[in-house]
């Protein structure tokens, strides 16, 4: 994710937040 962090930052950030929210 760190690789595409600069390209798809919003998407990656959203996925991270989603996973964190789901898995707590």
Steps between C-alpha positions, in 0.01 A plus 500: 500500500796726565588477131168630369464729799603798288279395209183383672535664838126565552405147398773335706418719797134409471582129484724527804235687698237247389711202604586665829132577561390146416776316685504757778 
